[in-house]
Amino acid sequence: MGKEISSLDKTRILQELRDRVAAQLAASTRSQQESQAGATHAETRAEDPKDMRSTEASYLARGLADRVAKLRLARARLASLEVPPFAPDAPISAGALIAIEDEDGASHLHFFAPVAGGEKLVCEEQVIHSLSPESPLGREVLGREAGEDFEFELPRGRVSATVLWVR
């Protein structure tokens, strides 16, 4: 896996994830504000009964408002997250750095967080994927310990994996 894994700073990984969510929140907030302004703009008013521009613009603004609300919640939850040390036999929970070996023998690093899963983070030249209980893999590894084998369902079918370690 490249650089010595034990030297990875989980605090830096968490900060990278916080920064990523903050950037997404800022971009989504701008888009939502622009969309909301567009939904009420004179050019989007219906010119005839079949003209759906204003309806479509309001749906887009509502969807973006929902995304902004979710990102605000994620930012708040990550702000309160601490990264405790984990004993080698500790079960996986929020703040854990874990290595998982897939059925092909490839190992992958994951940072387990309560939210904001699916982000590809690079820290100290290591690629680390954020993982949350919202994903099939996240739900499956939550509470597992190093050395445990498990299976989980993906759209391509059932996949086997092993938790190599938890830190």
N, C-alpha and C positions, 0 to 999 in steps of 0.2 A: 504493500500500500504506500510505498514511498517513504516520506518523512516519518520519524518515530512518532507513533500515534499517541503514546503516553504524554508527549509534550504539548498536545493540542490544548488550547485554552478555551474551555467551554464558555467562559464569559465573553470572549471575542466572537465565538460562533453565535451566541445569543444576540449580541449587539448587531452583528451582520443581519440577522433575521429581523430584528427590530427596525433597522435602517431600511430594509427591503419593504417591510409593511408600511412604514412611514412614507416612503416614496410612492408606493401604490395608492395610499390614501390621498396624498397630495394630487396625483394625476387624476384619480377618480373624482375627487371633489371638483377640480377644474372642469372636467368633462360634464359632470352632473350640472354644474352651474350654467355652462354654455348650453347644454341641452334644455334645461329649464327655461332659459331665456328664449331659446329658439321655439319652444312649444307655445309661448305666448306672443311671439312676434307676429306682426301683421301679415307677413308673407306666408305664414303657415295656416292662415284662416282658410276654411273650406270655401271653394268657389262654387261648388255644387254639392248635392247630397251624397255623391259617391266619392268625393275628395276626402281622403283619409289622412292627409299630411299632419294635421294638428293632433289627431288621435295617435298616430304612430310616434310623433315627437313626444307626446305626453307619456306613452308607454316606455319609451327609451329613457326619459327623465326619471320615471318611477323606478325602473330597473337600476339605473345608476345610483339613485338615492338609497336603494336597498344595499347595493355594493358598498357604498360609503359607510352606511351604518354597521355592516359586518366588519369592515376594515377598522373602524373606530373601536369596536369591541375587541378585535384581535390585538390592536395596539395597546389597549388597556390591560388585557390579560398578559401580554408579553412584558409590559412594564413592571408587573408585579411578580413575574416569574424569577425565581432564584435558581442557581445551578449548584445544587449540593454535590458533595463527593458521593460516589456510589461504591460500596464494597463489592468485591468480585462476584459475590453470590446474591447481590441485591436484585429485586425485580425491576423491570423496566417501568419507569414513570417519567413525568415531566422533568426535563433537565438532564436526562440521560444521553450520553453519547454511546452509540451502539454500533457494532459491526455485525453484519448479516451475510452469510454465505449462501448464494443461490444454488440451485440444483446443478448448475454448470460448473460449480467450483469458484465462481467469481465472488469476491467480497466487496461489500458496499458499506460506507459509513453513513449513519443517520443520526440526526439530533432530534430527540423526541420532545415535542412541544404540545401544549394543549390546543393550539390553533396554528394556522399558517403552514400547513403541510404542503408538500410538493414543490418547495423552493430549492433551487440548486445554489448552494453557497460555496464559495471558495475561501478557505481560511488556512493560512500557513501552507499554501500550495497543495492542499487536500480538497477534493470535492466531497462535500457533505450535503446530503439531501435532508431537508426538514421533513419530519414525519409527525402526523397527528392522529388522534383516534378517529378522525373522520374518514380515513382511507381503509381499504380492506387490510393492507399490511399493518397499519397502525393499530387497528382493532385487534388483530391477531397477536401482535407482539406485546401489547400492554400487559404488564404483570409477569411476563416470562423472564427466565433467568438465563445466564450464560450456559451454553451447552445444550439447550433445548432445541429439539427438532419440531417443526410445525409445517402445516400446509395451509394455504389460503387460496381463495377463488379470485381469478382475474378474468376479464373478458375472453382471453385466449385459453382459459381452462385452469385446472388445479395446478398449483405450483408448490414445490417443496423447498424448504430453507432451514437454516440453522442459525441460532443466535451464537456468535463466536465469543463476544464479550460485551460487558456493560461497564461504563465508567461515568 
